[in-house]
Amino acid sequence: MSGTSADGIDLALIEDKPLTLLSSDYIPFKKDLQSRVLAVIQGEALSACDMARLDADLGQAYSDAINHFVEKHQLDRTIIQAIGLHGQTVAHLPDGSVNNSIQLGHPALVASQTNIPVISDFRRTDMVYGGQGAPLAPALHQALFKQSNQNIGVLNLGGIANLTLIGEQLIGFDVGPANCLLDEWCQLHTGHAYDYEGQWAKTGQVNTNLLHAFLQDPYFLKQPPKSTGREYFNQRWLNAYIRAMKVLPEDVQRTLLILVAESVKQAITDSQISLDQLIVVGGGSHNVLLMVTLQEKLDCTVMTSEALSISPDDIEAMLMAWLAARHCRGQKTNLKTVTGCQKPHIYGIRYGVG
């Protein structure tokens, strides 16, 4: 899995029954590859040849990461049933006339380079049946965290924040921006790739006028099912709000952090579900200030999945392996109450080994 933060590749090896994480790893993207990925996500025009090269280079990066993982953990690749490959999202357009989501990573190349079958294209198989294509993680969240007689929330703080609500029925949707804007703004003004534990944001003050303007954005007012990405929440979006205001950079950072927490609170309130606990996963779970802010704003216990002996950094990669396992079993997944997909189906396309 490589997500909207586009920082690198998360890998997870699971045993399917019972669902168990056996090992995991993280391999950062090389700087040149990361720069090319971020450029195309942010709207840089590429020729068809350049896009093909990026697709192949990502496929090679995934192949190298998987082969390194297999060797590092001394795995017998003949007993690995399949690789679940998300790929790198470079365009997610769930609304309007386009209704498509593009993930690069050349799954056929990965299958040939690793000699393991690859299951990929999970999002587009959702969208062709009328779904948003995201978020897909709520199905795994339910399998991992459902508890009888309790309402459980799972908040994934990746580039985008997505929320899963597990109660009488499964609900899930993208709340809005998380690390994508926090990281970009931090890198632009401090040179650091991200704001470690929210320490820079802590030096700033919340600009209430800016926060109110953010929260009036049409995306936050839209009802689920809904999904989004960097195509919407990016520096152009941010600059449109701050260009008319004189706001210190650290105050913008603090306000963006509060936006994440406030938008999550608003989403939970709008759902009319009283949560017993919120489990936080993803890179944003390491932002100490953000975690403290969430606990202050919410009327339930807030914890990371580490408290349940699952690393917050492994969930998304586990999702891809789990979806691949369901594909191999011929098992349909129903995400109608999450993505709006109108038909339970087997997620993903298989790329075999010759």
C-alpha positions as CSV (number, residue, x, y, z in Angstrom):
1,M,0.0,0.0,0.0
2,S,1.2,3.5,-0.8
3,G,-1.3,6.2,0.3
4,T,-2.2,9.8,-0.4
5,S,0.8,10.9,1.7
6,A,3.0,9.3,-1.1
7,D,5.9,8.8,1.3
8,G,6.6,5.1,0.7
9,I,5.4,1.6,0.7
10,D,3.7,-0.3,3.6
11,L,3.8,-4.1,3.4
12,A,2.0,-6.6,5.6
13,L,1.9,-10.4,5.6
14,I,-1.3,-11.9,7.0
15,E,-2.7,-15.3,7.7
16,D,-6.4,-15.2,6.7
17,K,-8.1,-17.5,9.1
18,P,-7.9,-16.4,11.8
19,L,-7.0,-12.9,10.6
20,T,-3.5,-12.4,11.9
21,L,-0.7,-10.0,11.1
22,L,2.5,-12.1,10.7
23,S,5.0,-9.4,9.8
24,S,5.1,-5.9,8.3
25,D,7.6,-3.4,6.9
26,Y,7.9,0.1,5.5
27,I,10.1,1.2,2.6
28,P,10.3,4.9,1.7
29,F,10.1,6.0,-1.9
30,K,13.3,7.3,-3.4
31,K,13.1,11.1,-3.6
32,D,12.9,11.3,-7.4
33,L,10.0,8.8,-7.5
34,Q,8.2,10.6,-4.7
35,S,8.6,14.0,-6.5
36,R,7.2,12.6,-9.7
37,V,4.2,11.0,-7.9
38,L,3.4,14.2,-6.0
39,A,3.8,16.3,-9.2
40,V,1.2,14.3,-11.1
41,I,-1.2,14.2,-8.1
42,Q,-1.0,17.9,-7.8
43,G,-2.0,18.3,-11.5
44,E,1.2,18.5,-13.5
45,A,0.5,17.5,-17.1
46,L,2.3,14.4,-18.3
47,S,2.5,12.9,-21.7
48,A,1.2,9.4,-22.2
49,C,4.8,8.2,-22.4
50,D,5.7,9.9,-19.1
51,M,2.7,8.4,-17.4
52,A,3.6,4.9,-18.7
53,R,7.1,5.4,-17.3
54,L,5.8,6.4,-13.9
55,D,3.4,3.3,-13.9
56,A,6.4,1.0,-14.7
57,D,8.7,2.7,-12.2
58,L,6.1,2.3,-9.5
59,G,5.6,-1.3,-10.4
60,Q,9.3,-1.9,-10.2
61,A,9.5,-0.1,-6.8
62,Y,6.6,-2.4,-5.5
63,S,8.3,-5.5,-6.9
64,D,11.6,-4.6,-5.3
65,A,9.9,-3.9,-2.0
66,I,8.1,-7.2,-2.1
67,N,11.1,-9.2,-3.1
68,H,13.2,-7.5,-0.3
69,F,10.4,-8.3,2.2
70,V,10.3,-12.0,1.1
71,E,14.0,-12.3,1.5
72,K,14.3,-10.3,4.8
73,H,11.7,-12.5,6.5
74,Q,12.9,-15.7,4.8
75,L,9.5,-16.5,3.4
76,D,8.7,-19.4,1.0
77,R,7.0,-17.5,-1.8
78,T,5.3,-20.7,-3.1
79,I,3.0,-20.6,-0.1
80,I,2.0,-16.9,-0.5
81,Q,-1.4,-17.1,-2.1
82,A,-1.5,-13.6,-3.6
83,I,-0.3,-10.1,-3.3
84,G,-2.9,-7.4,-2.7
85,L,-1.6,-4.4,-4.5
86,H,-3.4,-1.0,-4.1
87,G,-1.0,1.0,-6.2
88,Q,-0.5,4.7,-6.1
89,T,-3.6,6.8,-6.5
90,V,-2.9,9.7,-8.9
91,A,-6.5,10.6,-9.6
92,H,-9.7,10.0,-7.6
93,L,-12.8,11.4,-9.3
94,P,-15.9,9.8,-7.7
95,D,-18.5,12.4,-8.7
96,G,-19.8,13.9,-11.9
97,S,-19.3,12.5,-15.4
98,V,-15.8,11.0,-14.9
99,N,-16.5,8.6,-12.0
100,N,-13.0,7.0,-12.1
101,S,-10.0,6.4,-9.9
102,I,-6.6,5.7,-11.3
103,Q,-3.9,3.8,-9.4
104,L,-0.5,3.3,-11.0
105,G,1.9,0.4,-10.2
106,H,1.8,-2.0,-13.2
107,P,0.3,-5.1,-11.4
108,A,1.3,-7.4,-14.4
109,L,4.9,-6.3,-13.9
110,V,4.7,-7.0,-10.2
111,A,3.3,-10.5,-10.8
112,S,6.1,-11.3,-13.2
113,Q,8.9,-9.8,-11.0
114,T,7.8,-11.5,-7.8
115,N,6.4,-14.8,-9.4
116,I,3.3,-14.4,-7.2
117,P,-0.2,-13.7,-8.4
118,V,-1.4,-10.1,-7.9
119,I,-4.9,-8.8,-7.1
120,S,-5.3,-5.1,-7.9
121,D,-7.7,-2.5,-9.1
122,F,-9.9,-2.6,-6.0
123,R,-11.3,0.9,-6.3
124,R,-12.5,0.8,-9.9
125,T,-14.3,-2.5,-9.4
126,D,-16.4,-0.6,-6.7
127,M,-17.0,2.4,-8.9
128,V,-18.3,0.5,-11.9
129,Y,-21.2,-0.7,-9.6
130,G,-22.0,2.9,-8.6
131,G,-19.7,3.3,-5.6
132,Q,-17.3,6.0,-4.6
133,G,-14.4,3.6,-4.7
134,A,-13.4,4.8,-1.2
135,P,-13.0,4.3,1.6
136,L,-12.6,0.5,1.5
137,A,-11.0,0.1,4.9
138,P,-14.3,0.0,6.9
139,A,-14.9,-3.6,5.8
140,L,-11.6,-4.6,7.5
141,H,-12.2,-2.3,10.5
142,Q,-15.4,-4.2,11.1
143,A,-13.6,-7.6,10.9
144,L,-10.8,-6.4,13.3
145,F,-12.6,-4.2,15.8
146,K,-16.3,-5.0,16.1
147,Q,-17.5,-5.5,19.6
148,S,-20.9,-6.7,20.8
149,N,-23.1,-4.1,22.4
150,Q,-20.7,-1.2,21.7
151,N,-20.5,1.5,19.0
152,I,-17.0,1.6,17.8
153,G,-15.4,4.3,15.6
154,V,-12.2,3.8,13.6
155,L,-10.5,6.9,12.4
156,N,-7.8,6.5,9.8
157,L,-5.5,9.6,9.7
158,G,-3.6,9.2,6.4
159,G,-3.3,11.9,3.8
160,I,-7.1,12.0,4.0
161,A,-9.1,11.3,7.2
162,N,-11.7,8.5,6.8
163,L,-14.1,7.5,9.5
164,T,-15.7,4.1,10.1
165,L,-18.7,3.7,12.4
166,I,-19.5,0.2,13.6
167,G,-22.8,-0.3,15.2
168,E,-26.1,-1.8,14.1
169,Q,-24.8,-1.2,10.5
170,L,-21.5,-0.4,9.0
171,I,-21.0,3.3,7.9
172,G,-17.8,4.8,6.5
173,F,-16.7,7.8,4.5
174,D,-13.9,10.3,3.9
175,V,-14.2,13.1,6.4
176,G,-11.7,15.5,4.8
177,P,-8.0,16.4,4.9
178,A,-5.6,15.1,7.4
179,N,-1.8,14.7,6.8
180,C,-1.9,15.9,3.2
181,L,-2.3,19.5,4.1
182,L,-0.5,19.4,7.4
183,D,2.6,17.8,5.8
184,E,2.7,20.0,2.7
185,W,2.3,23.2,4.8
186,C,5.0,22.1,7.2
187,Q,7.4,21.2,4.5
188,L,6.8,24.4,2.7
189,H,7.6,26.6,5.7
190,T,10.0,24.5,7.8
191,G,11.7,22.2,5.4
192,H,10.6,19.2,7.4
193,A,8.6,16.4,5.8
194,Y,6.0,16.5,8.6
195,D,5.3,18.2,11.9
196,Y,6.8,15.8,14.5
197,E,4.2,15.1,17.2
198,G,2.5,18.4,16.3
199,Q,5.3,20.4,17.9
200,W,5.3,23.2,15.3
201,A,1.5,23.5,15.4
202,K,1.7,23.8,19.1
203,T,3.6,27.1,18.7
204,G,0.7,28.6,16.7
205,Q,-2.7,30.0,17.6
206,V,-6.1,28.9,16.1
207,N,-7.4,31.5,13.7
208,T,-11.2,31.1,14.3
209,N,-12.2,33.0,11.2
210,L,-10.1,30.7,9.0
211,L,-11.4,27.6,10.8
212,H,-15.0,28.7,10.3
213,A,-14.3,29.4,6.6
214,F,-12.7,25.9,6.2
215,L,-15.7,24.2,7.9
216,Q,-18.1,26.0,5.5
217,D,-16.5,24.3,2.5
218,P,-19.1,22.3,0.5
219,Y,-17.3,19.0,1.1
220,F,-17.8,19.1,4.8
221,L,-21.5,19.9,4.4
222,K,-22.0,17.0,1.9
223,Q,-23.8,13.9,3.2
224,P,-22.2,10.4,2.9
225,P,-21.4,8.4,0.9
226,K,-18.5,10.6,0.0
227,S,-14.8,10.3,-0.7
228,T,-12.1,12.8,-1.7
229,G,-8.4,13.1,-2.2
230,R,-5.5,15.5,-3.1
231,E,-7.4,16.4,-6.2
232,Y,-9.6,18.5,-4.0
233,F,-7.7,19.2,-0.8
234,N,-4.4,20.6,-1.9
235,Q,-2.4,23.8,-1.7
236,R,-4.7,25.5,-4.2
237,W,-7.6,24.8,-1.9
238,L,-5.7,26.1,1.1
239,N,-4.4,29.2,-0.7
240,A,-8.0,30.1,-1.8
241,Y,-8.9,30.5,1.9
242,I,-5.8,32.2,3.3
243,R,-4.9,34.6,0.5
244,A,-7.3,37.2,1.8
245,M,-6.1,36.8,5.4
246,K,-2.9,37.7,7.1
247,V,-2.1,34.5,9.0
248,L,1.2,33.4,10.4
249,P,2.4,30.1,9.0
250,E,2.4,28.4,12.4
251,D,-1.2,29.7,13.0
252,V,-2.2,28.1,9.7
253,Q,-0.7,24.8,10.9
254,R,-2.5,24.9,14.2
255,T,-5.8,25.8,12.5
256,L,-5.4,22.9,10.0
257,L,-4.8,20.5,12.9
258,I,-7.9,21.8,14.7
259,L,-9.8,21.4,11.4
260,V,-9.0,17.7,11.3
261,A,-10.4,17.2,14.9
262,E,-13.4,19.5,14.4
263,S,-14.4,17.9,11.1
264,V,-14.3,14.5,12.8
265,K,-16.4,15.7,15.7
266,Q,-18.9,17.2,13.3
267,A,-19.1,14.0,11.3
268,I,-19.7,11.9,14.4
269,T,-22.4,14.3,15.6
270,D,-24.1,14.3,12.2
271,S,-24.2,10.5,12.2
272,Q,-26.3,10.6,15.5
273,I,-24.3,7.6,16.7
274,S,-23.0,7.7,20.3
275,L,-19.6,6.2,20.3
276,D,-18.1,4.2,23.1
277,Q,-14.6,4.5,21.8
278,L,-12.7,5.8,18.8
279,I,-9.7,3.8,17.6
280,V,-7.2,5.9,15.6
281,V,-4.9,4.4,13.0
282,G,-2.6,5.7,10.3
283,G,0.3,8.1,10.4
284,G,-1.6,10.9,12.1
285,S,-2.0,8.7,15.2
286,H,1.6,9.6,16.0
287,N,0.7,13.4,16.1
288,V,0.5,13.8,19.9
289,L,-1.2,17.2,19.7
290,L,-3.8,15.9,17.3
291,M,-4.6,12.9,19.5
292,V,-4.9,15.2,22.6
293,T,-7.2,17.5,20.7
294,L,-9.4,14.6,19.5
295,Q,-9.8,13.4,23.1
296,E,-10.7,16.9,24.3
297,K,-13.4,17.3,21.6
298,L,-15.0,13.9,21.7
299,D,-17.2,12.3,24.4
300,C,-15.7,8.9,24.1
301,T,-12.4,7.2,24.8
302,V,-9.8,7.9,22.1
303,M,-7.0,5.4,21.6
304,T,-4.7,4.1,18.9
305,S,-4.9,0.5,17.7
306,E,-1.6,-0.1,19.5
307,A,-3.7,-0.5,22.6
308,L,-5.3,-3.5,20.8
309,S,-1.8,-4.9,19.8
310,I,-2.1,-3.8,16.2
311,S,0.3,-1.1,14.9
312,P,-1.6,1.9,13.5
313,D,0.8,1.9,10.6
314,D,-0.1,-1.6,9.4
315,I,-3.9,-1.4,8.9
316,E,-4.0,-0.2,5.3
317,A,-1.5,-2.8,4.0
318,M,-3.4,-5.4,5.9
319,L,-6.5,-4.3,4.1
320,M,-5.0,-5.0,0.7
321,A,-3.9,-8.5,1.8
322,W,-7.3,-9.2,3.3
323,L,-9.1,-8.0,0.1
324,A,-6.8,-10.2,-1.9
325,A,-7.6,-13.2,0.3
326,R,-11.3,-12.6,-0.1
327,H,-10.8,-12.4,-3.9
328,C,-8.9,-15.7,-3.9
329,R,-11.8,-17.4,-2.0
330,G,-14.4,-15.9,-4.4
331,Q,-16.0,-14.0,-1.5
332,K,-18.1,-11.0,-2.2
333,T,-17.9,-7.8,-0.1
334,N,-20.9,-5.6,0.5
335,L,-20.0,-1.9,0.9
336,K,-23.3,-0.3,0.0
337,T,-23.6,1.6,3.3
338,V,-20.0,2.8,2.9
339,T,-19.1,3.6,-0.7
340,G,-22.7,3.5,-2.1
341,C,-21.8,0.5,-4.3
342,Q,-25.0,-1.0,-5.4
343,K,-23.9,-4.6,-5.8
344,P,-21.9,-6.9,-3.5
345,H,-19.0,-8.3,-5.6
346,I,-15.6,-9.8,-5.6
347,Y,-13.2,-6.8,-5.3
348,G,-10.1,-6.6,-7.5
349,I,-8.7,-8.0,-10.8
350,R,-6.3,-10.9,-10.8
351,Y,-3.0,-10.8,-12.6
352,G,-1.6,-14.3,-12.9
353,V,1.9,-15.8,-13.2
354,G,2.7,-17.5,-16.5
